[in-house]
Amino acid sequence: MKNTHLAEWLATVGKIGRIPGAPGTWGSLIAVLVWLLLPASVIVLPIFLTMIIIITVIGVRTSTIIEDHYQQNDPDYIVIDEWVGQWVALCALPQTWTAGLIAFVLFRIFDIAKPWPINRLQKLPKGWGVMADDLAAGLLAVGISHFIFFYWL
């Protein structure tokens, strides 16, 4: 894929990353809204994980193209990484507003704060660094989301 326009469209998730203000938060929020609207048959773990893997591969490739083309390291308008990380944070949770909100808040906290070792993953080369820290933030968020949702709510 050498088409920079297509890569940018995919990496910004249809230009969501160009929404002014906080593009990462917009990307995560819209990912939650899409998750809430998906049919339950798509959210079953094997299908949902397959979708996450496919989007991750696309994200690594398109982020690399964008970084190379614009000579920028992990520009904030790339939000495919937030999309994937947010969906990881939503894995195997009930498809409810409450679960979505818990996963959203936790993912955003970990994505922004980038506690160790998440902050180290960002140093991976090219699109791997763009995607890896958000995947790790999503994994941390999903673990805590499951604990909160199933033991406290």
N, C-alpha and C positions, 0 to 999 in steps of 0.2 A: 504494500500500500504506500505509494509515493504521493498520492494526491493530498496536498496539505489542507485543502478546503474540507475534504471529507474527514480527514484526521481531526481537524479542529472541531467540526460539527459533532463528531463522536466523543471527543475528549471533553467538550463543554456540555455534553448530553443535550444536543439540540439547542444550544445557545443558553442553557440555564446558567452556565458559568459566567455569562455576560450580564446577568442581572446585577445592578449596582448594589453596593453595600457589603454584604457578606456572602460571596458566591458559594463558599463551602457549606454554610448553613442552609442556603436555598437548595443546593444540590441534595443535602441530607433530608431536608423537609419534604421535598418533592419525591424523593425515593420512598419515604414512609407513606406518603399519600398514594403513590402507585401501588405499593405493597398492600395497602388497605383495600384498594380497588381490584386487585388481581383475584381471579376465581380461586377458591380453596383448592381446587385440583392442581393448580400451578404451584402452590405454596408447600406441597408435600416435600419433605426434605430431599429426596433424590433429584427431583426436577428443579427445585430451587437452588440446590448446590451446583447443579450443572449449569444453570443460568449464571450464577456467580462466577464460576470458572471461566465460562465463555467471555463474560464481560471483563473479567480480570485480564485475560489474554489480549482482548481488544484494547483495554486500557494501557497495558504495558507498551504495546506497539504504537498506539496513537500518541501517548505521552512522549515517547522517544522522538517521534517525528516532530511534534510541536517544539520540544526542547531544542532539537537540532536546528529546526528552521528559524526560530526566533532567538536562539542563543540565550535562553532563559532557563534557570533551574527551577522546576516545579512551580510554574506560574499559577497564581490563585484562580484563574479562570478555568483551569482544568479541574473538573468536578466529577469525572468518571470514577476517581478514587474514592470520593465521599459516597458516591452512589453504592459502590461495591462494599465499602466498609460498613455503611448503614445497613445494607441487606444482610451482611454477616451478623451484625448486631441483632437483627430480627429473626434469625434462623430458629425454627422450632418453637417460636413463641405463638400464643394464640393470636389470631388476626383480629385484634381489638384496638380501640383508640388508647386504652390504658397501657397495653403492652407496647404499642408503637411509641407513645410518649416517653415511657421509661427508657426504651432502647435509644430513642433519639437523643434525649438529654445525656445519657451516659456516653454514647458515642461521641457527641460533640465535645464533652468534657475531655475525654481521652484523646480525641483528635487535636484539640487545641493545646492542651497541656503537654502532650507527648511525653509521658513519664518514661523512665528507663524500662525496658530496652527499646520502646517504640521510637524514641528519638534517634537511636543508632541505625534503625532500618532506613531512615530517610537518606542516609549517606550511600545507599546502594546506587549503582550506576543507572543513569537514564530513567526509563519508565519503571524499572524495578523499584527504585527509591520512591517514586511518586506513589506507587500502588501499595508497597509493603507496609508502610507505617499506618495506613488506613485499614488495611486488613488486620493488622495487630490490634489497633484500637477497637475494631469491630469484634475481635475475639474476646478481648477483655470486657467489652460492654455486654456481649451476649452471655458470658458467664455470670456476671453480676445481675443482669436482667433476669435470668432464669432464677437465681437465688431470690431476688426481691419478689418476682411475680409468683413463684410457687411456694415460698415460705412465709411471705408477709401479706400477700393479698389474697 
